[in-house]
Each structure stands twice: as C-alpha cells, then as structure tokens.
Amino acid sequence: GLCHLGDYEATLFSAHSHNRQYGEAFVQGLPFDSLAEGVSTTKALCLLGKQYDVDMPICRTVYSILFKGERPEDALNALFNRDLKSEFYR
C-alpha cells in the first residue's frame, strides 16, 4: 500500500538512502563501505542457485555487473537476448 510506496520513494530519491548512495558510488567507480540492500544477497542467491542447480539469469546478471565488472549494457543485452525457455518447475 501507501507505506510501501513511501519506503520505495525514500529508497530511490533520498540523498540519505544507502541504496542510492551505493548506486551513485558504483557508477562513479568509488568504494562504498555502508550496507546497501541486496548487494550481499546477490552473492548468496547466486551460490544457492548454483548449489541447487536453479538457473537465475537476473541474479547472475546483477552479480556479473556488481562483482565481475561486466558493463551493464553488455550484461543486460545478454540477459534480454537469451533463448526463451519455460521457467516453471514441477
């Protein structure tokens, strides 16, 4: 509801948001020592996906940008141009 929208806007637009500060530091190639939501989680999700043999292309793409230095444009092009397949597991 509206609470979520307010939190979302604060996360995106506030100059005090760690997520925004991380994003700005990342694109400028600067270090960022504070906690930003999702950065560490990306590593953990990729490890779990590998451990349980679950393909997680979005997570892998984010990981390759954050931790392997892949250019966002290249990573996103690869993600959006990959072969289509069923994503439902039974």
N, C-alpha and C positions, 0 to 999 in steps of 0.2 A: 503494500500500500504506500501511502504517503511517507511513512517513516523510511522505507527502503529508498524511495526517490530522494529524500533529503540526504541520506547517507551517501548515496551514489553521487549526487551532485557535489557534496563536500569532498569526496574522494577524487573526483575529476578536476574540480575547479579551484579548490582552496590551495593557496600557496603553501599552507602548512601541512598539507597531506603528504605523508611519506610515499604513497604510491606515485603521486605527481612528481615529487622531488626525485624519486628514483628514476622515473621515466626521463625527466629532463637531464639528470646526470648521465644516464645511459646513452642518450643520443649525442651528448657532448663528449663522451668518452671519459667521463670523470668518475672517480670512485664514489661509492655510497655506502656508508657504514651502518645506517639505521635499517630497521626491519621494514620491508615492503611486502604486502600481502601477495602470496602466490609465487614469489621467486624461489624460495626453498622448496615449496610444494611441487614446483615443476620438476625438480630433480627427483624427489621422492616418487612422483607419479610415473616418471619415465622408468625408474628402477622397477617399480611394481609391474608396469606393463611388460617389461622385458622378462621379469621373473615368472609371470603368469601367462606369457605368450598372448598378450592382448595388444592389438595394433591401435595406437593412439596418435594419429597423424598430427592433430592440432598440438598436442602436448610436445611431440617430437619437434615440431616446427618452432614453437616457442623456446624449447630447450636449445635448439641449434642457434637461435638468434642470441639468447642470453649468455650461453656458456661456450659456444664453439666459434663465435664471432662471424657467423654467416650473415650476409647482408639481408635485411628484412625483405627487400624487394625480391631477391632470389629465392629465399625460403618460402615466401607467400606464393610466388609463381609456381614453384614446385608443388606446393600443397593444393592449389586450385586447379592445377593441370594434371593431377594424378588420375590414374584409372579409377572409374567408378566401380563400386562393389557393394554388396549387401552389408549393412552394419548391424544386423540383428543377430544375436546369438541365441541358440536354442539349447 
